Amino acid sequence: MLNKKLERVVDRSVEDKFMNKDVVTVTVKQLKKIKLLYRDITDLVEKENSLVGWQIFCLMAYTLLYALSLLNSVLVGESIQSLKSDAVGLLIIIIYDFYVALSCDLTNYEGKKIIKLCYNLEEKFSMNSPIRHELLELAEQAKFFAPRFVSVGLFDIKRKMLLSMMTTITTYIIVIIQYNNVL
């Protein structure tokens, strides 16, 4: 959404063929507001990391343990009736994990996309243009202060995290199968 607002602001100034001082001043002010909004978003992400990091870590750990427990029950041979409700519960938790990871990953992606957008837009202006200067400043700010969701400082919350969870579950399934075969 911030990226679209940035495009609209710059496109309006590009459409004004004369680029009078009023248009430049308004555009620069709007770009400064966008920079502040971007910084606020980054600050909110940092606060979210400190407030909810442990909860997300516990959710991911719970999902792993729940999945392993359910799969162990299947391998041991518990009745299918008792496992149905557990399987539905696990599915709901996995969907929630996917939603959290996807939301965080899309926020990270949008934060990185603004850098490319700024560099593409700044090419439309002359070298000494104040608008170009503001776009370059925004790109630099976005490079150094990209929003990044982290759980307790241990791992980034991204879509790749879900693949890592599946890999871990698969590894432990193999261990459980081997352990059950020995007994």
Backbone as CSV, one residue per row, in Angstrom:
resi,resn,N_x,N_y,N_z,CA_x,CA_y,CA_z,C_x,C_y,C_z
1,MET,0.819,-1.178,0.000,0.000,0.000,0.000,0.874,1.257,0.000
2,LEU,1.947,1.217,0.777,2.866,2.342,0.813,3.558,2.512,-0.540
3,ASN,3.843,1.395,-1.186,4.469,1.449,-2.509,3.546,2.116,-3.535
4,LYS,2.256,1.801,-3.458,1.308,2.399,-4.395,1.160,3.895,-4.148
5,LYS,1.176,4.265,-2.868,1.092,5.690,-2.547,2.321,6.423,-3.092
6,LEU,3.476,5.822,-2.951,4.716,6.415,-3.473,4.622,6.603,-4.987
7,GLU,4.138,5.598,-5.675,3.991,5.708,-7.133,3.028,6.833,-7.520
8,ARG,1.915,6.925,-6.815,0.941,7.981,-7.130,1.535,9.369,-6.924
9,VAL,2.254,9.541,-5.817,2.848,10.849,-5.515,3.828,11.248,-6.610
10,VAL,4.691,10.342,-6.986,5.714,10.664,-7.990,5.095,10.812,-9.369
11,ASP,4.140,9.971,-9.692,3.505,10.069,-11.012,2.786,11.404,-11.203
12,ARG,2.163,11.906,-10.136,1.508,13.216,-10.234,2.518,14.312,-10.542
13,SER,3.675,14.245,-9.931,4.673,15.286,-10.189,5.291,15.129,-11.577
14,VAL,5.398,13.898,-12.061,5.946,13.669,-13.402,4.968,14.160,-14.461
15,GLU,3.673,14.000,-14.192,2.656,14.433,-15.148,2.640,15.952,-15.322
16,ASP,3.021,16.680,-14.286,3.077,18.140,-14.387,4.323,18.496,-15.197
17,LYS,4.133,18.868,-16.438,5.250,19.064,-17.363,6.149,20.238,-16.991
18,PHE,5.610,21.194,-16.289,6.402,22.385,-15.987,7.187,22.245,-14.689
19,MET,6.796,21.325,-13.824,7.472,21.082,-12.552,7.726,22.395,-11.807
20,ASN,6.670,23.166,-11.598,6.840,24.424,-10.878,7.197,24.136,-9.412
21,LYS,7.594,25.186,-8.710,8.079,25.021,-7.342,7.007,24.464,-6.409
22,ASP,5.754,24.841,-6.654,4.677,24.349,-5.795,4.545,22.833,-5.893
23,VAL,4.596,22.312,-7.098,4.475,20.869,-7.301,5.664,20.161,-6.653
24,VAL,6.844,20.689,-6.840,8.045,20.083,-6.248,7.948,20.104,-4.728
25,THR,7.531,21.244,-4.169,7.433,21.369,-2.714,6.415,20.386,-2.145
26,VAL,5.262,20.298,-2.781,4.229,19.364,-2.317,4.725,17.922,-2.424
27,THR,5.366,17.590,-3.523,5.875,16.226,-3.721,6.930,15.889,-2.687
28,VAL,7.839,16.811,-2.416,8.886,16.571,-1.423,8.260,16.367,-0.044
29,LYS,7.261,17.175,0.295,6.582,17.009,1.581,5.907,15.640,1.681
30,GLN,5.279,15.223,0.599,4.616,13.926,0.609,5.637,12.785,0.712
31,LEU,6.767,12.944,0.049,7.819,11.923,0.144,8.386,11.848,1.565
32,LYS,8.499,12.993,2.224,8.963,12.990,3.614,7.956,12.286,4.514
33,LYS,6.671,12.473,4.243,5.642,11.770,5.007,5.750,10.259,4.792
34,ILE,6.005,9.867,3.557,6.151,8.445,3.245,7.361,7.878,3.980
35,LYS,8.459,8.647,4.038,9.632,8.190,4.783,9.297,7.987,6.263
36,LEU,8.533,8.913,6.818,8.129,8.780,8.224,7.226,7.560,8.424
37,LEU,6.302,7.349,7.486,5.431,6.175,7.574,6.234,4.881,7.501
38,TYR,7.213,4.868,6.610,8.058,3.677,6.469,8.813,3.415,7.770
39,ARG,9.332,4.465,8.360,10.051,4.328,9.623,9.105,3.857,10.733
40,ASP,7.881,4.369,10.733,6.888,3.933,11.723,6.562,2.444,11.555
41,ILE,6.449,2.009,10.315,6.179,0.589,10.056,7.316,-0.266,10.592
42,THR,8.545,0.161,10.334,9.703,-0.580,10.823,9.716,-0.620,12.353
43,ASP,9.391,0.501,12.985,9.336,0.537,14.449,8.246,-0.389,14.989
44,LEU,7.107,-0.419,14.311,6.023,-1.315,14.730,6.432,-2.780,14.620
45,VAL,7.152,-3.104,13.555,7.621,-4.484,13.388,8.584,-4.845,14.515
46,GLU,9.473,-3.927,14.868,10.408,-4.180,15.969,9.660,-4.376,17.286
47,LYS,8.646,-3.569,17.533,7.849,-3.726,18.756,7.106,-5.054,18.739
48,GLU,6.595,-5.428,17.587,5.907,-6.717,17.465,6.870,-7.851,17.769
49,ASN,8.094,-7.744,17.289,9.090,-8.779,17.553,9.319,-8.958,19.051
50,SER,9.400,-7.846,19.775,9.654,-7.955,21.210,8.410,-8.382,21.990
51,LEU,7.233,-8.022,21.514,6.003,-8.369,22.233,5.512,-9.788,21.957
52,VAL,5.622,-10.226,20.721,4.988,-11.476,20.314,6.000,-12.552,19.911
53,GLY,7.266,-12.243,19.998,8.292,-13.202,19.575,8.216,-14.536,20.287
54,TRP,8.048,-14.500,21.614,7.963,-15.745,22.378,6.699,-16.521,22.045
55,GLN,5.612,-15.824,21.843,4.362,-16.518,21.518,4.472,-17.236,20.174
56,ILE,5.103,-16.581,19.216,5.268,-17.225,17.904,6.214,-18.411,18.015
57,PHE,7.277,-18.252,18.798,8.197,-19.366,19.024,7.453,-20.551,19.653
58,CYS,6.647,-20.276,20.678,5.880,-21.346,21.333,4.866,-21.976,20.391
59,LEU,4.240,-21.164,19.539,3.286,-21.693,18.563,3.976,-22.652,17.597
60,MET,5.134,-22.271,17.115,5.863,-23.134,16.176,6.329,-24.419,16.866
61,ALA,6.825,-24.294,18.096,7.257,-25.476,18.848,6.061,-26.387,19.132
62,TYR,4.930,-25.798,19.512,3.727,-26.577,19.771,3.271,-27.312,18.511
63,THR,3.327,-26.625,17.390,2.933,-27.260,16.129,3.815,-28.467,15.835
64,LEU,5.123,-28.298,16.004,6.046,-29.415,15.763,5.749,-30.591,16.694
65,LEU,5.603,-30.297,17.978,5.367,-31.366,18.949,4.012,-32.043,18.729
66,TYR,3.015,-31.260,18.404,1.677,-31.803,18.139,1.725,-32.729,16.918
67,ALA,2.387,-32.288,15.867,2.487,-33.099,14.654,3.240,-34.398,14.934
68,LEU,4.336,-34.308,15.674,5.113,-35.512,15.979,4.324,-36.469,16.871
69,SER,3.606,-35.918,17.832,2.789,-36.758,18.707,1.696,-37.473,17.917
70,LEU,1.051,-36.740,17.027,-0.007,-37.335,16.210,0.554,-38.420,15.291
71,LEU,1.676,-38.132,14.666,2.275,-39.124,13.768,2.767,-40.349,14.537
72,ASN,3.265,-40.135,15.725,3.668,-41.267,16.560,2.461,-42.121,16.917
73,SER,1.335,-41.474,17.217,0.107,-42.215,17.532,-0.345,-43.050,16.340
74,VAL,-0.206,-42.506,15.156,-0.575,-43.246,13.938,0.335,-44.455,13.768
75,LEU,1.630,-44.259,13.973,2.581,-45.353,13.793,2.433,-46.435,14.857
76,VAL,2.055,-46.038,16.068,1.868,-47.010,17.145,0.613,-47.833,16.902
77,GLY,-0.361,-47.240,16.219,-1.562,-47.981,15.851,-2.770,-47.640,16.684
78,GLU,-2.870,-46.431,17.177,-4.065,-46.028,17.915,-5.255,-45.992,16.965
79,SER,-6.442,-46.014,17.542,-7.653,-46.068,16.720,-7.810,-44.785,15.904
80,ILE,-8.334,-44.944,14.717,-8.518,-43.830,13.789,-9.532,-42.829,14.333
81,GLN,-10.554,-43.312,15.045,-11.590,-42.427,15.586,-10.981,-41.381,16.523
82,SER,-10.079,-41.802,17.395,-9.496,-40.858,18.355,-8.527,-39.897,17.686
83,LEU,-8.023,-40.274,16.541,-7.045,-39.429,15.854,-7.679,-38.373,14.954
84,LYS,-8.958,-38.544,14.596,-9.604,-37.604,13.678,-9.649,-36.192,14.247
85,SER,-10.084,-36.055,15.488,-10.171,-34.710,16.071,-8.786,-34.098,16.253
86,ASP,-7.803,-34.931,16.587,-6.434,-34.425,16.705,-5.903,-33.953,15.353
87,ALA,-6.247,-34.680,14.294,-5.796,-34.296,12.954,-6.430,-32.980,12.521
88,VAL,-7.701,-32.787,12.840,-8.382,-31.524,12.508,-7.744,-30.371,13.291
89,GLY,-7.466,-30.603,14.564,-6.806,-29.582,15.385,-5.443,-29.220,14.833
90,LEU,-4.678,-30.213,14.425,-3.359,-29.960,13.839,-3.479,-29.174,12.536
91,LEU,-4.467,-29.520,11.724,-4.678,-28.804,10.464,-4.978,-27.326,10.717
92,ILE,-5.803,-27.046,11.707,-6.131,-25.648,12.043,-4.879,-24.897,12.493
93,ILE,-4.075,-25.536,13.310,-2.849,-24.892,13.790,-1.875,-24.651,12.630
94,ILE,-1.774,-25.598,11.727,-0.870,-25.439,10.574,-1.360,-24.302,9.676
95,ILE,-2.655,-24.197,9.487,-3.209,-23.090,8.685,-2.880,-21.758,9.347
96,TYR,-3.008,-21.683,10.649,-2.674,-20.445,11.369,-1.180,-20.141,11.241
97,ASP,-0.328,-21.154,11.380,1.114,-20.962,11.197,1.409,-20.425,9.801
98,PHE,0.750,-21.004,8.813,0.952,-20.567,7.437,0.531,-19.110,7.263
99,TYR,-0.595,-18.744,7.864,-1.093,-17.370,7.779,-0.100,-16.392,8.405
100,VAL,0.410,-16.707,9.572,1.383,-15.841,10.258,2.650,-15.707,9.419
101,ALA,3.181,-16.828,8.957,4.423,-16.798,8.182,4.239,-16.045,6.863
102,LEU,3.128,-16.264,6.191,2.873,-15.590,4.917,2.714,-14.085,5.112
103,SER,1.999,-13.679,6.159,1.822,-12.249,6.428,3.160,-11.569,6.711
104,CYS,3.971,-12.192,7.515,5.287,-11.623,7.832,6.174,-11.578,6.596
105,ASP,6.137,-12.641,5.801,6.962,-12.692,4.602,6.543,-11.639,3.586
106,LEU,5.245,-11.428,3.429,4.772,-10.407,2.485,5.159,-9.001,2.948
107,THR,5.150,-8.768,4.255,5.593,-7.474,4.773,7.073,-7.267,4.468
108,ASN,7.877,-8.298,4.677,9.301,-8.213,4.335,9.494,-7.922,2.856
109,TYR,8.723,-8.603,2.024,8.830,-8.433,0.575,8.480,-7.010,0.157
110,GLU,7.393,-6.474,0.701,6.992,-5.105,0.358,8.050,-4.099,0.811
111,GLY,8.652,-4.360,1.949,9.704,-3.480,2.434,10.910,-3.453,1.509
112,LYS,11.222,-4.595,0.927,12.351,-4.652,-0.014,11.975,-4.088,-1.382
113,LYS,10.717,-4.246,-1.741,10.253,-3.778,-3.049,10.323,-2.258,-3.174
114,ILE,10.182,-1.559,-2.067,10.197,-0.098,-2.107,11.567,0.427,-2.548
115,ILE,12.621,-0.314,-2.265,13.973,0.096,-2.683,14.053,0.138,-4.207
116,LYS,13.649,-0.942,-4.828,13.681,-1.006,-6.294,12.779,0.060,-6.906
117,LEU,11.630,0.253,-6.308,10.685,1.250,-6.797,11.294,2.656,-6.739
118,CYS,11.948,2.974,-5.644,12.585,4.299,-5.515,13.639,4.513,-6.593
119,TYR,14.452,3.503,-6.838,15.496,3.644,-7.851,14.900,3.765,-9.253
120,ASN,13.809,3.061,-9.503,13.150,3.186,-10.807,12.519,4.566,-10.985
121,LEU,11.934,5.091,-9.923,11.264,6.389,-10.017,12.252,7.548,-10.085
122,GLU,13.379,7.424,-9.414,14.331,8.542,-9.392,14.952,8.798,-10.757
123,GLU,14.920,7.824,-11.633,15.463,8.007,-12.980,14.650,9.006,-13.795
124,LYS,13.440,9.292,-13.372,12.565,10.209,-14.102,12.894,11.677,-13.839
125,PHE,13.785,11.927,-12.886,14.073,13.300,-12.479,15.528,13.656,-12.759
126,SER,15.766,14.957,-12.878,17.132,15.425,-13.140,18.021,15.157,-11.921
127,MET,19.326,15.229,-12.131,20.299,14.907,-11.091,20.168,15.805,-9.858
128,ASN,19.829,17.068,-10.045,19.773,17.989,-8.907,18.348,18.211,-8.389
129,SER,17.437,17.379,-8.776,16.040,17.520,-8.366,15.872,17.144,-6.884
130,PRO,15.140,17.964,-6.130,14.880,17.617,-4.726,14.040,16.342,-4.594
131,ILE,13.207,16.089,-5.584,12.392,14.864,-5.559,13.302,13.648,-5.685
132,ARG,14.245,13.737,-6.594,15.205,12.641,-6.769,15.984,12.418,-5.472
133,HIS,16.398,13.488,-4.845,17.142,13.396,-3.589,16.307,12.684,-2.514
134,GLU,15.028,13.036,-2.401,14.155,12.406,-1.414,13.943,10.919,-1.722
135,LEU,13.809,10.585,-3.009,13.646,9.172,-3.387,14.889,8.363,-3.030
136,LEU,16.059,8.945,-3.268,17.302,8.244,-2.920,17.440,8.080,-1.408
137,GLU,17.025,9.093,-0.656,17.058,8.986,0.807,16.110,7.890,1.292
138,LEU,14.935,7.830,0.684,13.971,6.790,1.053,14.529,5.400,0.732
139,ALA,15.180,5.266,-0.413,15.777,3.976,-0.781,16.859,3.576,0.229
140,GLU,17.678,4.519,0.641,18.725,4.232,1.623,18.113,3.845,2.969
141,GLN,17.082,4.560,3.362,16.403,4.246,4.615,15.814,2.843,4.553
142,ALA,15.218,2.506,3.422,14.610,1.185,3.269,15.662,0.075,3.281
143,LYS,16.859,0.366,2.784,17.934,-0.626,2.819,18.343,-0.940,4.251
144,PHE,18.499,0.087,5.052,19.032,-0.091,6.395,17.970,-0.405,7.442
145,PHE,16.735,-0.072,7.167,15.675,-0.290,8.144,14.536,-1.117,7.554
146,ALA,14.872,-2.182,6.885,13.848,-3.041,6.287,13.074,-3.761,7.395
147,PRO,11.753,-3.843,7.269,10.981,-4.575,8.278,11.334,-6.061,8.244
148,ARG,11.610,-6.606,9.407,12.033,-8.007,9.500,11.410,-8.616,10.749
149,PHE,10.563,-9.601,10.552,9.923,-10.281,11.664,10.827,-11.413,12.143
150,VAL,11.117,-11.396,13.440,12.012,-12.383,14.030,11.351,-12.936,15.286
151,SER,11.493,-14.232,15.495,10.944,-14.859,16.692,12.055,-15.073,17.702
152,VAL,12.056,-14.290,18.742,12.993,-14.366,19.868,14.447,-14.282,19.405
153,GLY,14.687,-13.699,18.272,16.048,-13.583,17.760,16.610,-14.897,17.243
154,LEU,15.790,-15.936,17.171,16.280,-17.252,16.749,16.111,-17.497,15.257
155,PHE,14.994,-17.066,14.697,14.759,-17.312,13.276,13.823,-16.256,12.712
156,ASP,14.000,-15.996,11.415,13.108,-15.079,10.708,11.790,-15.798,10.446
157,ILE,10.723,-15.044,10.544,9.399,-15.614,10.281,9.104,-15.370,8.806
158,LYS,9.273,-16.430,8.017,9.074,-16.376,6.573,8.405,-17.664,6.111
159,ARG,8.115,-17.714,4.836,7.557,-18.947,4.272,8.559,-20.086,4.360
160,LYS,9.842,-19.758,4.252,10.877,-20.792,4.330,10.847,-21.512,5.673
161,MET,10.382,-20.822,6.697,10.283,-21.413,8.020,9.344,-22.616,8.001
162,LEU,8.274,-22.534,7.227,7.334,-23.650,7.131,7.998,-24.870,6.497
163,LEU,8.830,-24.642,5.498,9.567,-25.736,4.877,10.534,-26.356,5.882
164,SER,11.164,-25.527,6.686,12.066,-26.033,7.723,11.310,-26.884,8.734
165,MET,10.103,-26.443,9.076,9.287,-27.234,10.005,8.941,-28.593,9.398
166,MET,8.587,-28.601,8.120,8.258,-29.867,7.461,9.479,-30.791,7.408
167,THR,10.646,-30.212,7.176,11.882,-31.002,7.153,12.143,-31.614,8.522
168,THR,11.961,-30.828,9.557,12.164,-31.321,10.919,11.178,-32.439,11.247
169,ILE,9.927,-32.251,10.878,8.914,-33.284,11.128,9.268,-34.565,10.388
170,THR,9.687,-34.446,9.131,10.065,-35.618,8.346,11.241,-36.346,8.988
171,THR,12.225,-35.601,9.449,13.392,-36.213,10.089,12.970,-36.989,11.333
172,TYR,12.136,-36.382,12.142,11.710,-37.054,13.363,10.761,-38.212,13.092
173,ILE,10.016,-38.156,11.999,9.184,-39.310,11.624,10.078,-40.502,11.344
174,ILE,11.160,-40.267,10.639,12.109,-41.353,10.343,12.678,-41.910,11.633
175,VAL,13.024,-41.030,12.568,13.559,-41.488,13.862,12.504,-42.296,14.614
176,ILE,11.256,-41.813,14.617,10.177,-42.533,15.317,9.956,-43.902,14.681
177,ILE,9.958,-43.975,13.358,9.778,-45.277,12.677,10.898,-46.229,13.059
178,GLN,12.135,-45.749,13.027,13.275,-46.607,13.380,13.185,-47.035,14.851
179,TYR,12.792,-46.116,15.710,12.688,-46.448,17.130,11.589,-47.479,17.366
180,ASN,10.456,-47.335,16.698,9.362,-48.287,16.849,9.721,-49.658,16.266
181,ASN,10.549,-49.690,15.229,10.978,-50.963,14.644,11.925,-51.710,15.579
182,VAL,12.725,-50.976,16.319,13.656,-51.602,17.268,12.899,-52.227,18.420
183,LEU,11.862,-51.549,18.880,11.074,-52.075,20.003,10.184,-53.171,19.503
